[in-house]
Amino acid sequence: MRLSNFFLSTLREAPADADVVSQKLMLRAGMIKKLASGIYTYMPMGLRSIRKIEKIIHEEMAAAGAVELLMPVIQPAELWMETGRWQKYGPELMRVKDRHGRDFIVQPTSEEAVTDIARNEIKSYRQLPVNFYHIQTKFRDERRPRFGVMRGREFTMKDAYSFDRDEAGAAKSYDAMFKAYQRIFTRMGLNFRAVKADTGAIGGSRSHEFQVIADTGEDAIAFCPDSDFAANIELAEALPLLTTRASPAQAMMKTSTPGRAKCEDVATLLNLPLAQTVKSIVLAAEKADEKGNPLAAEVWLLLLRGDHELNEIKAAKIAGLNKGFRFATESEIVEHFGCKPGYLGPIGLKKPVQLVVDRTVANMRDFVSGANEEDFHFTGVNWSRDLPEPALVADIRNVVAGDPSPDGKGVLEIQRGIEVGHVFYLGTVYSAPMKATFLDEDGKPKLLEMGCYGIGVTRLLGAAIEQNHDDKGIIWPDAIAPFEVVICPLGYDRNEAVKAAADHLHKELMAAGIDVILDDRGERPGVMFADWELVGVPHRVTVGDRGLKENNVEYQHRRDEKATVVPVPVIAHLVKSKIARLAAAPSE
């Protein structure tokens, strides 16, 4: 392709409201244009990368046996009412009415729509297994759209849905999609990890996220370099750091800690390690009577070591908190503890609370906790002697680097990642309320077993850039670059030798099936190089009059510090050999 037949629009500076590297570079490189908050136009350069991402996905989904269809963006509310998500989904669900006053939604995902297809079309076990997928526009009305295409309101997603006779069949479908996802992200040239994850709002019981590794990622991933263990930090099991509890060595004392409301400040004042302190987190779970009338909230006290953080996903799995909780109000705290936040602890409560103790805290001795009196803490606190043995001990904290790996094969490290794919085993979460059944071999109706599998197509653009960039701009992997090769002729509009050599190389590379663009603008070298380094085309060939006099051109990969002089007769062969052909054909 010639640039004169394309459209390139670059900016020297990103708009002031761009807040992450990928957003800034995509705007500067002319890949996207902001239309509204969280809503973008994908310009020709960005769309080329999207189409390459989609091509790889289509090929691998077909290779895995998935069948493509296309479901509507607008869906009737009745389907979402059947599953209860009309009420549960919250304000992110865009609800609209048609001219007749009927309720519809702008789909954020398609579980209900595809289950409706399955219950109407799948009658017999002979039609199973089947996996439907589509690549379609989605909309989630984020409260604070940010990070460009990575947390926008309108986006493109590939979602697939498998239907099986039983759990064993569903597990095979899940495994097939898991392997397909590994091939997809490998072919895209991305550094990624598949990690165990929470199922979230979609539901189900088995779940993995595919995380593109990037220092700017929103998600924290715990992994063991000595084994295959990897999990999102929200799901990673935190083993107790103390396997047994030693006998008390100190007497409990009420100690003055004026103005020290944080564990860090208390530890500094008392010249103790932070790991000897215990922090108190107070939650409230709403209650209702048999008629649904609200009752006073039940107050919970969660105890963690002072250097640990609460994992709310884990806390939400505790019976009594699993139907929802919030952080307690100051009035609720004073009512139960007799003290404002900052000096709270499990000793000397005014009213009983539900107590949950983290695994590590349950084995601590001589620890420091709030005295439920402003400016005071207890030191030398011990279970059994000063406090009853904890009735409920649970894993409620985030793991930290250096924790033992749950598989017993080393210690954990933490890295950042950007979620670009997610696979779920749903079971009958949707087929049961929607009565999606089939006739099994015994002639009896059975619920369909489901799985769902998503890839954030447009989010992948941002994730790839966050992982691959420098101070000059984007560095695309070959497979998803808008162009694989750019030819930069110096003086194309005024030097016949340069023009002829550039045209010949362009024709030769096009004939070889290489996605090449010829910059025929006649621009100055500095302008051309800056534009294409910003856009991030991975391979560049520079054709200049001085080099041609010695029958040479220059080749430079986007990651190379300087160009390499290459004889004209071998440049096409060199470029072909340099290009990674990961996206050339679907995997077997």
Backbone torsions as a table, in degrees:
resi	resn	phi	psi	omega
1	MET	NA	145.3	175.0
2	ARG	-98.9	142.3	-178.7
3	LEU	-63.5	-28.3	177.9
4	SER	-65.1	-17.8	177.0
5	ASN	-102.4	8.8	-177.4
6	PHE	-123.1	-162.6	179.3
7	PHE	-142.3	120.4	178.3
8	LEU	-125.7	127.7	-179.4
9	SER	-140.9	102.2	-176.7
10	THR	-110.9	157.7	179.8
11	LEU	-123.2	144.9	175.3
12	ARG	-72.4	-36.9	-178.0
13	GLU	-127.0	147.2	176.2
14	ALA	-80.9	152.1	174.6
15	PRO	-56.1	150.9	-174.0
16	ALA	-62.5	-27.4	-176.4
17	ASP	-86.9	1.9	175.9
18	ALA	-75.5	128.5	-169.1
19	ASP	-117.0	-7.0	175.7
20	VAL	-132.6	162.7	-174.9
21	VAL	-56.7	-47.8	-176.2
22	SER	-62.1	-40.3	178.9
23	GLN	-64.6	-44.8	179.8
24	LYS	-61.3	-46.0	-176.7
25	LEU	-71.5	-36.6	177.7
26	MET	-65.4	-38.7	177.1
27	LEU	-68.8	-43.5	179.8
28	ARG	-66.8	-36.1	-179.1
29	ALA	-81.4	-0.2	178.3
30	GLY	70.7	30.8	179.0
31	MET	-88.4	-29.5	179.1
32	ILE	-138.4	156.4	171.9
33	LYS	-133.1	131.3	-178.8
34	LYS	-74.2	128.1	176.6
35	LEU	-101.3	-39.8	177.8
36	ALA	-156.2	175.3	-178.9
37	SER	-58.4	117.5	178.9
38	GLY	74.8	11.3	-178.1
39	ILE	-129.7	124.9	-173.3
40	TYR	-128.0	147.5	165.6
41	THR	-88.2	131.2	176.2
42	TYR	-90.7	110.1	-177.6
43	MET	-74.8	167.9	-173.9
44	PRO	-51.8	-40.4	-178.6
45	MET	-66.5	-43.1	178.7
46	GLY	-68.8	-37.8	-178.1
47	LEU	-64.9	-32.8	177.8
48	ARG	-60.8	-41.9	178.1
49	SER	-67.2	-39.4	177.8
50	ILE	-60.0	-44.7	-179.1
51	ARG	-63.8	-33.6	177.6
52	LYS	-70.0	-38.8	174.9
53	ILE	-61.3	-46.0	-179.1
54	GLU	-63.7	-37.9	-179.8
55	LYS	-61.8	-44.8	178.3
56	ILE	-62.2	-43.2	179.8
57	ILE	-62.0	-47.3	179.4
58	HIS	-57.3	-45.3	-177.3
59	GLU	-64.5	-43.4	-177.9
60	GLU	-75.2	-32.6	176.0
61	MET	-66.5	-40.5	177.0
62	ALA	-64.2	-41.5	179.2
63	ALA	-63.7	-28.0	179.2
64	ALA	-88.6	0.4	175.8
65	GLY	91.4	10.3	178.4
66	ALA	-80.7	150.4	-176.5
67	VAL	-114.8	128.5	-176.3
68	GLU	-83.7	138.3	168.4
69	LEU	-140.0	-173.5	178.1
70	LEU	-142.8	113.4	-179.8
71	MET	-96.6	153.7	-174.6
72	PRO	-67.7	153.3	172.6
73	VAL	-71.6	-38.1	-179.5
74	ILE	-95.1	128.2	-177.9
75	GLN	-127.5	146.1	179.6
76	PRO	-69.5	140.8	-178.0
77	ALA	-62.0	-27.7	-176.5
78	GLU	-55.7	-38.1	-179.8
79	LEU	-64.2	-41.6	-178.9
80	TRP	-72.5	-26.4	174.9
81	MET	-69.9	-33.6	179.1
82	GLU	-60.5	-39.1	-178.3
83	THR	-90.5	-8.4	-178.9
84	GLY	86.4	-1.1	-176.9
85	ARG	-78.2	-16.1	174.3
86	TRP	-58.2	-38.8	-179.9
87	GLN	-86.0	-36.6	-169.5
88	LYS	-83.7	-26.8	-167.3
89	TYR	-66.2	-32.6	177.0
90	GLY	91.4	-171.1	-172.4
91	PRO	-69.6	-11.6	176.5
92	GLU	-67.9	-21.6	179.9
93	LEU	-80.2	117.6	-179.9
94	MET	-80.5	110.9	-179.1
95	ARG	-100.7	134.3	-179.4
96	VAL	-135.9	160.8	175.5
97	LYS	-119.9	144.7	174.4
98	ASP	-86.7	-175.7	-175.4
99	ARG	-65.8	-16.7	179.4
100	HIS	-94.9	3.2	178.8
101	GLY	83.5	10.1	179.9
102	ARG	-83.0	144.3	-176.1
103	ASP	-84.5	136.4	174.6
104	PHE	-136.6	168.9	174.3
105	ILE	-128.9	152.0	168.8
106	VAL	-91.4	113.1	-164.6
107	GLN	-62.0	131.1	168.2
108	PRO	-91.7	-16.4	-177.9
109	THR	-170.7	171.9	-167.2
110	SER	-128.7	27.4	-180.0
111	GLU	-58.3	-45.3	-177.4
112	GLU	-65.4	-45.4	-177.4
113	ALA	-63.1	-43.1	-177.9
114	VAL	-73.2	-32.0	176.8
115	THR	-68.1	-34.2	175.0
116	ASP	-63.5	-40.3	175.5
117	ILE	-61.6	-46.3	-176.2
118	ALA	-63.2	-42.9	-176.8
119	ARG	-69.5	-22.2	179.0
120	ASN	-93.1	-24.5	-172.8
121	GLU	-107.8	-29.7	-177.1
122	ILE	-94.6	113.2	-177.4
123	LYS	-108.0	-32.3	-170.0
124	SER	-130.0	154.7	175.7
125	TYR	-60.4	-22.4	-179.7
126	ARG	-66.6	-19.6	179.1
127	GLN	-87.1	-1.3	-176.0
128	LEU	-109.5	152.8	-0.5
129	PRO	-80.3	161.3	174.3
130	VAL	-145.1	146.1	-179.4
131	ASN	-133.3	112.6	177.8
132	PHE	-98.3	141.3	174.8
133	TYR	-143.8	159.1	170.8
134	HIS	-150.1	162.2	171.4
135	ILE	-114.3	116.0	-168.2
136	GLN	-147.3	157.2	175.2
137	THR	-67.9	138.1	176.2
138	LYS	-125.3	160.0	178.2
139	PHE	-142.3	125.8	173.5
140	ARG	-130.6	122.6	-172.6
141	ASP	-81.6	73.3	-179.3
142	GLU	-57.1	138.7	177.9
143	ARG	-64.4	-42.0	-179.3
144	ARG	-131.1	82.6	177.1
145	PRO	-59.8	135.5	-179.3
146	ARG	-158.4	175.0	178.0
147	PHE	62.8	30.7	175.7
148	GLY	61.5	-128.1	-176.2
149	VAL	-75.6	-7.2	-177.4
150	MET	-83.7	-21.1	173.9
151	ARG	-144.5	57.1	176.4
152	GLY	-89.3	176.8	177.9
153	ARG	-90.3	-43.3	175.4
154	GLU	-103.6	134.3	-176.9
155	PHE	-155.8	169.2	177.6
156	THR	-109.3	133.7	-179.2
157	MET	-135.6	143.4	167.5
158	LYS	-94.3	118.3	173.6
159	ASP	-124.0	134.7	-179.8
160	ALA	-122.2	152.5	-176.2
161	TYR	-140.9	120.5	-179.9
162	SER	-100.4	146.8	178.1
163	PHE	-128.2	129.2	-175.9
164	ASP	-137.7	166.3	-179.5
165	ARG	-73.0	-38.3	-172.3
166	ASP	-150.7	178.2	-177.7
167	GLU	-62.7	-37.9	-179.6
168	ALA	-62.8	-42.5	177.6
169	GLY	-66.1	-39.8	179.1
170	ALA	-64.2	-35.6	178.4
171	ALA	-64.9	-38.0	177.5
172	LYS	-66.0	-41.3	177.7
173	SER	-63.3	-41.5	178.5
174	TYR	-60.4	-47.5	-178.7
175	ASP	-63.4	-37.6	178.7
176	ALA	-64.0	-41.4	178.2
177	MET	-69.6	-37.8	178.0
178	PHE	-58.2	-46.4	-179.7
179	LYS	-68.0	-37.8	177.9
180	ALA	-61.7	-40.5	179.6
181	TYR	-65.4	-39.1	177.4
182	GLN	-60.5	-41.3	179.4
183	ARG	-67.8	-40.6	-178.8
184	ILE	-59.1	-51.9	-175.6
185	PHE	-73.7	-27.7	174.0
186	THR	-66.9	-45.4	178.8
187	ARG	-62.9	-29.0	178.6
188	MET	-76.8	-6.6	177.8
189	GLY	76.1	28.8	-176.5
190	LEU	-102.1	145.4	171.7
191	ASN	-87.2	114.5	-172.6
192	PHE	-140.9	165.4	172.7
193	ARG	-133.3	141.1	168.9
194	ALA	-93.9	123.6	-174.4
195	VAL	-129.0	146.8	174.4
196	LYS	-64.3	142.9	-172.2
197	ALA	-145.7	164.2	174.4
198	ASP	-76.9	147.9	-176.8
199	THR	-79.7	-18.4	174.1
200	GLY	62.8	-148.3	-172.9
201	ALA	-71.1	-21.1	-177.0
202	ILE	-74.6	-31.0	177.2
203	GLY	95.9	-174.9	179.5
204	GLY	102.8	-176.6	-172.3
205	SER	-126.7	-24.9	-179.6
206	ARG	-118.8	135.2	-170.6
207	SER	-157.3	136.2	171.7
208	HIS	-133.5	140.6	171.4
209	GLU	-102.2	149.1	171.1
210	PHE	-109.2	115.3	-172.0
211	GLN	-111.5	124.2	170.9
212	VAL	-79.6	123.4	-175.0
213	ILE	-73.5	123.5	179.5
214	ALA	-157.7	136.9	-178.5
215	ASP	-60.3	-24.7	-177.7
216	THR	-91.9	5.4	-176.2
217	GLY	-62.4	147.4	178.5
218	GLU	-73.7	-31.0	-172.9
219	ASP	-94.9	144.3	173.5
220	ALA	-100.6	132.5	-177.1
221	ILE	-116.6	129.4	174.9
222	ALA	-99.6	130.2	179.8
223	PHE	-145.3	158.2	177.9
224	CYS	-110.4	116.1	-179.0
225	PRO	-66.4	-14.3	-178.4
226	ASP	-99.2	4.4	-179.8
227	SER	-153.3	-173.5	-179.7
228	ASP	-90.5	3.4	-176.2
229	PHE	-67.5	130.6	172.9
230	ALA	-155.1	135.0	-179.9
231	ALA	-153.0	148.5	169.0
232	ASN	-58.5	142.8	-175.0
233	ILE	-59.7	-26.6	179.9
234	GLU	-68.5	-19.3	-178.0
235	LEU	-112.2	-18.8	-174.9
236	ALA	-61.9	126.3	-178.8
237	GLU	-69.7	131.9	177.2
238	ALA	-100.8	106.7	178.3
239	LEU	-72.1	152.5	178.0
240	PRO	-63.4	134.0	179.7
241	LEU	-81.0	-12.7	172.3
242	LEU	-120.9	116.6	-176.1
243	THR	-82.6	-23.0	176.7
244	THR	-136.6	163.6	179.6
245	ARG	-107.6	124.9	178.5
246	ALA	-78.0	162.3	179.6
247	SER	-70.7	151.1	179.5
248	PRO	-58.7	142.3	177.5
249	ALA	-121.0	-5.2	-177.9
250	GLN	-132.2	155.1	171.1
251	ALA	-85.4	147.3	176.6
252	MET	-73.5	132.7	-179.7
253	MET	-135.6	142.6	172.6
254	LYS	-84.9	119.1	-169.6
255	THR	-119.8	135.7	179.4
256	SER	-72.0	128.9	178.0
257	THR	-135.8	63.8	-172.6
258	PRO	-60.5	127.2	175.9
259	GLY	70.9	8.0	-178.6
260	ARG	-103.4	88.7	-176.2
261	ALA	-92.8	-14.1	-178.9
262	LYS	-107.1	148.6	-179.0
263	CYS	-57.9	-38.9	-179.2
264	GLU	-61.0	-41.8	-178.8
265	ASP	-70.6	-37.8	178.2
266	VAL	-64.4	-44.7	-179.8
267	ALA	-61.3	-41.3	179.3
268	THR	-64.3	-45.1	-179.8
269	LEU	-60.8	-42.7	-175.2
270	LEU	-89.3	-0.3	179.9
271	ASN	57.5	46.9	179.6
272	LEU	-122.8	155.2	174.3
273	PRO	-67.0	144.2	178.4
274	LEU	-56.9	-30.9	-178.5
275	ALA	-68.4	-6.0	177.1
276	GLN	-95.4	-2.0	178.8
277	THR	-99.1	159.1	177.9
278	VAL	-126.4	129.1	179.0
279	LYS	-99.2	148.7	-178.7
280	SER	-110.9	125.9	176.9
281	ILE	-119.0	126.1	-174.0
282	VAL	-109.8	123.2	179.7
283	LEU	-116.7	163.6	176.9
284	ALA	-134.1	132.9	176.7
285	ALA	-111.7	121.8	-179.0
286	GLU	-66.3	146.6	-179.7
287	LYS	-128.3	156.5	178.0
288	ALA	-145.0	153.9	177.2
289	ASP	-82.7	-174.3	-175.7
290	GLU	-62.0	-25.3	-179.7
291	LYS	-92.2	2.9	179.6
292	GLY	87.3	5.8	179.3
293	ASN	-75.7	134.9	-176.6
294	PRO	-65.8	139.8	174.8
295	LEU	-113.5	172.9	176.8
296	ALA	-60.7	137.2	-178.3
297	ALA	-65.1	146.9	175.6
298	GLU	-86.6	128.2	-175.3
299	VAL	-96.6	135.7	-178.5
300	TRP	-121.9	141.6	174.7
301	LEU	-114.7	121.1	178.4
302	LEU	-109.8	129.4	-177.9
303	LEU	-109.2	126.2	176.3
304	LEU	-129.5	157.2	174.8
305	ARG	-64.0	148.9	-171.9
306	GLY	-58.7	-26.0	-178.5
307	ASP	-98.1	10.7	-179.9
308	HIS	-110.3	160.2	-178.8
309	GLU	-118.5	145.7	179.3
310	LEU	-68.4	137.2	172.2
311	ASN	-103.5	105.4	-174.2
312	GLU	-68.3	-28.5	177.5
313	ILE	-64.2	-43.4	178.8
314	LYS	-67.6	-41.9	179.9
315	ALA	-60.4	-35.6	-177.7
316	ALA	-70.2	-7.5	178.7
317	LYS	-96.7	-0.1	178.7
318	ILE	-82.4	131.5	178.3
319	ALA	-56.4	128.4	-175.9
320	GLY	104.4	-28.0	174.8
321	LEU	-109.9	-9.1	-173.2
322	ASN	-74.9	-5.0	175.7
323	LYS	-103.3	11.0	176.8
324	GLY	117.3	143.6	177.4
325	PHE	-151.7	169.1	175.6
326	ARG	-142.9	168.2	174.2
327	PHE	-75.6	137.4	-175.8
328	ALA	-64.3	148.9	176.1
329	THR	-76.6	164.3	179.4
330	GLU	-63.1	-37.7	-179.8
331	SER	-66.0	-38.2	177.5
332	GLU	-65.9	-38.4	179.6
333	ILE	-66.0	-47.9	179.7
334	VAL	-61.6	-39.1	-179.6
335	GLU	-61.2	-37.7	-174.9
336	HIS	-95.3	-28.7	-174.5
337	PHE	-110.7	-17.2	-178.8
338	GLY	73.0	18.3	-175.2
339	CYS	-155.3	150.2	175.0
340	LYS	-74.3	161.0	179.6
341	PRO	-56.0	149.3	178.6
342	GLY	119.6	-25.3	-177.6
343	TYR	-133.8	31.6	-173.9
344	LEU	-86.6	152.2	177.5
345	GLY	-165.3	176.7	-174.9
346	PRO	-84.9	-2.2	-175.5
347	ILE	-104.2	130.9	174.6
348	GLY	78.0	42.7	178.8
349	LEU	-72.2	148.6	174.5
350	LYS	-79.0	-37.5	179.3
351	LYS	-135.7	148.8	-178.3
352	PRO	-63.2	148.5	174.0
353	VAL	-132.9	162.6	172.9
354	GLN	-81.8	125.3	-174.8
355	LEU	-105.6	130.4	173.5
356	VAL	-124.9	127.8	-176.1
357	VAL	-116.2	129.4	177.2
358	ASP	-65.0	152.9	-175.8
359	ARG	-54.9	-42.1	-178.6
360	THR	-69.3	-42.4	179.9
361	VAL	-61.5	-34.2	-178.8
362	ALA	-62.3	-20.7	-179.5
363	ASN	-110.6	11.1	178.7
364	MET	-81.6	153.6	172.5
365	ARG	-129.6	158.4	174.9
366	ASP	50.6	43.0	-175.8
367	PHE	-92.9	169.3	-178.7
368	VAL	-107.8	132.4	175.4
369	SER	-143.2	163.6	178.6
370	GLY	-62.0	150.3	-177.7
371	ALA	-99.8	7.8	-176.7
372	ASN	57.6	34.6	174.9
373	GLU	-148.5	129.5	-176.3
374	GLU	-56.5	134.0	177.6
375	ASP	73.9	19.3	178.3
376	PHE	-138.1	144.3	171.9
377	HIS	-132.8	157.3	170.6
378	PHE	-94.1	136.3	171.2
379	THR	-111.7	158.9	177.9
380	GLY	67.9	33.1	-179.1
381	VAL	-80.9	137.4	-179.6
382	ASN	-137.2	143.3	175.2
383	TRP	-67.9	155.3	178.4
384	SER	75.4	-46.7	-179.8
385	ARG	-81.0	-50.2	-175.6
386	ASP	-103.2	-19.8	-179.0
387	LEU	-139.5	146.8	174.3
388	PRO	-62.8	151.7	174.5
389	GLU	-54.6	134.9	-177.9
390	PRO	-63.7	129.9	-179.2
391	ALA	-79.5	-30.6	-177.5
392	LEU	-124.8	107.1	177.3
393	VAL	-111.0	130.6	-175.8
394	ALA	-149.7	160.8	172.8
395	ASP	-81.4	106.1	-176.3
396	ILE	-127.9	15.5	-176.3
397	ARG	-119.3	162.6	170.5
398	ASN	-77.5	141.0	172.5
399	VAL	-69.1	159.3	176.0
400	VAL	-131.3	160.1	178.3
401	ALA	-56.9	134.4	-178.5
402	GLY	98.3	-13.4	174.8
403	ASP	-63.2	150.8	175.0
404	PRO	-65.3	139.5	177.9
405	SER	-68.4	139.0	-179.4
406	PRO	-59.5	-22.1	179.2
407	ASP	-87.3	1.8	175.6
408	GLY	73.7	18.9	-173.1
409	LYS	-114.9	22.6	179.9
410	GLY	148.0	-159.6	178.8
411	VAL	-118.0	159.4	-174.9
412	LEU	-86.2	148.2	167.4
413	GLU	-120.1	157.8	-179.0
414	ILE	-118.9	133.4	172.7
415	GLN	-137.4	163.7	-178.6
416	ARG	-94.9	149.9	179.6
417	GLY	-148.4	162.7	176.7
418	ILE	-118.3	119.6	-178.7
419	GLU	-70.5	124.3	178.1
420	VAL	-121.3	-11.6	178.8
421	GLY	-152.5	153.7	-178.6
422	HIS	-150.8	131.1	176.2
423	VAL	-118.9	136.8	-178.0
424	PHE	-128.3	141.9	162.6
425	TYR	-96.6	116.0	-174.9
426	LEU	-92.0	-27.2	-173.8
427	GLY	67.7	-124.2	-177.8
428	THR	-114.4	23.6	-178.1
429	VAL	-55.8	-35.9	-179.6
430	TYR	-106.3	-34.3	-177.7
431	SER	-68.4	-30.7	-179.5
432	ALA	-68.0	-54.8	-179.3
433	PRO	-66.6	-25.7	-178.7
434	MET	-96.2	3.3	176.6
435	LYS	52.8	48.6	177.5
436	ALA	-90.8	99.7	-175.1
437	THR	-123.2	167.2	174.0
438	PHE	-140.8	162.1	175.7
439	LEU	-89.1	119.3	-179.2
440	ASP	-81.3	-178.4	-175.6
441	GLU	-60.4	-27.6	180.0
442	ASP	-85.3	4.1	178.2
443	GLY	82.1	5.3	-179.3
444	LYS	-102.3	145.9	179.3
445	PRO	-73.5	138.9	177.4
446	LYS	-135.8	150.4	178.1
447	LEU	-72.0	141.2	175.9
448	LEU	-70.6	137.6	174.1
449	GLU	-92.5	128.6	-171.3
450	MET	-119.1	154.5	168.0
451	GLY	-136.1	155.2	174.9
452	CYS	-136.4	150.1	-167.4
453	TYR	-145.9	114.0	-175.3
454	GLY	-117.9	147.5	172.1
455	ILE	-133.5	128.5	176.9
456	GLY	-81.2	96.8	-173.9
457	VAL	-63.5	-54.8	-179.3
458	THR	-72.2	-28.6	176.6
459	ARG	-64.1	-30.7	179.7
460	LEU	-60.0	-32.3	177.0
461	LEU	-58.1	-50.7	-179.6
462	GLY	-64.3	-42.4	-178.0
463	ALA	-64.5	-41.8	179.8
464	ALA	-62.5	-38.8	-179.6
465	ILE	-71.6	-40.4	177.9
466	GLU	-59.4	-31.7	-179.8
467	GLN	-85.2	-24.7	-170.6
468	ASN	-132.4	89.1	177.6
469	HIS	-160.9	164.7	171.2
470	ASP	-142.3	-167.6	-175.8
471	ASP	-72.0	-9.0	177.5
472	LYS	-92.4	-24.4	-179.0
473	GLY	152.6	-150.3	-176.2
474	ILE	-80.8	151.6	171.2
475	ILE	-129.7	92.9	-175.0
476	TRP	-75.3	140.0	162.8
477	PRO	-61.8	147.1	-175.8
478	ASP	-52.7	-42.4	-168.9
479	ALA	-66.6	-24.7	-176.4
480	ILE	-123.9	12.9	176.0
481	ALA	-69.2	145.6	178.0
482	PRO	-59.1	-35.7	170.5
483	PHE	-138.0	145.1	178.2
484	GLU	-78.6	-37.8	-173.2
485	VAL	-134.2	140.3	170.3
486	VAL	-120.8	133.6	174.4
487	ILE	-101.1	122.0	-178.4
488	CYS	-112.3	95.4	178.3
489	PRO	-85.9	133.0	-179.1
490	LEU	-90.0	108.9	-177.9
491	GLY	83.1	37.0	-177.7
492	TYR	-56.8	-35.6	-174.6
493	ASP	-86.5	0.5	-175.8
494	ARG	-142.1	4.5	179.9
495	ASN	-131.9	111.4	-175.4
496	GLU	-65.1	-37.0	-179.3
497	ALA	-65.4	-43.6	177.7
498	VAL	-63.1	-46.8	-179.3
499	LYS	-59.6	-45.7	-178.0
500	ALA	-64.6	-42.9	-179.1
501	ALA	-67.5	-41.6	179.4
502	ALA	-65.5	-43.6	179.1
503	ASP	-62.5	-41.3	-179.0
504	HIS	-64.8	-45.6	179.5
505	LEU	-64.2	-41.0	178.1
506	HIS	-58.7	-46.6	-179.9
507	LYS	-63.7	-41.8	-178.0
508	GLU	-66.3	-42.4	179.9
509	LEU	-69.8	-38.6	176.5
510	MET	-61.0	-41.5	-179.6
511	ALA	-64.5	-27.6	179.2
512	ALA	-83.9	1.8	178.8
513	GLY	82.4	14.9	179.6
514	ILE	-87.0	137.0	-178.5
515	ASP	-83.1	93.6	-171.2
516	VAL	-119.5	146.6	173.6
517	ILE	-125.4	136.0	178.1
518	LEU	-103.4	118.8	178.5
519	ASP	-81.2	94.9	-175.1
520	ASP	-100.8	26.4	-177.8
521	ARG	-75.8	-21.5	-172.9
522	GLY	74.7	24.2	-178.3
523	GLU	-76.0	164.2	174.3
524	ARG	-64.8	150.3	-178.4
525	PRO	-54.8	-43.3	-178.1
526	GLY	-60.8	-40.0	179.2
527	VAL	-66.6	-47.7	179.7
528	MET	-59.4	-50.3	-176.7
529	PHE	-61.6	-42.6	-179.7
530	ALA	-63.0	-41.9	179.4
531	ASP	-61.4	-47.9	-173.9
532	TRP	-78.1	-26.2	171.6
533	GLU	-69.4	-36.2	176.0
534	LEU	-65.6	-48.1	-179.9
535	VAL	-65.7	-33.8	172.5
536	GLY	92.0	21.7	176.5
537	VAL	-60.1	127.7	-168.4
538	PRO	-70.9	-27.5	-176.8
539	HIS	-124.4	132.5	-178.7
540	ARG	-129.7	132.6	173.3
541	VAL	-116.2	125.0	179.2
542	THR	-105.6	125.9	179.9
543	VAL	-112.3	118.0	-178.5
544	GLY	-132.4	155.9	-177.2
545	ASP	-62.0	-40.4	-178.2
546	ARG	-63.3	-44.8	178.8
547	GLY	-67.1	-38.5	-177.8
548	LEU	-64.0	-28.0	178.5
549	LYS	-64.7	-22.9	174.8
550	GLU	-107.2	13.9	178.4
551	ASN	63.1	37.4	-179.2
552	ASN	-125.9	154.9	166.6
553	VAL	-129.5	178.1	178.7
554	GLU	-118.5	137.7	175.6
555	TYR	-115.7	138.6	175.9
556	GLN	-147.2	125.3	170.8
557	HIS	-78.0	151.6	-176.8
558	ARG	-58.5	-25.9	179.4
559	ARG	-90.3	-10.5	-178.5
560	ASP	-74.2	144.6	178.4
561	GLU	-75.5	-31.5	179.2
562	LYS	-146.2	165.0	-176.2
563	ALA	-80.3	158.0	176.5
564	THR	-113.2	133.2	177.7
565	VAL	-78.3	130.0	-175.5
566	VAL	-132.0	134.7	175.7
567	PRO	-62.6	142.1	-178.3
568	VAL	-54.8	-42.8	-176.1
569	PRO	-63.3	-19.9	-175.4
570	VAL	-110.8	-0.4	-173.8
571	ILE	-64.1	-40.9	-179.2
572	ALA	-62.8	-43.8	178.9
573	HIS	-62.7	-42.0	-179.9
574	LEU	-61.6	-46.2	-179.3
575	VAL	-61.0	-44.1	179.8
576	LYS	-59.4	-41.2	-177.8
577	SER	-72.4	-26.3	-178.3
578	LYS	-78.5	-28.0	-172.8
579	ILE	-75.1	127.1	176.4
580	ALA	-73.8	122.2	-175.7
581	ARG	-98.8	39.8	-178.2
582	LEU	-61.0	-31.1	-175.0
583	ALA	-98.0	15.6	-173.4
584	ALA	-71.2	-33.7	-175.7
585	ALA	-153.1	152.9	177.7
586	PRO	-65.5	150.1	178.3
587	SER	-70.8	152.3	177.7
588	GLU	-77.5	NA	NA
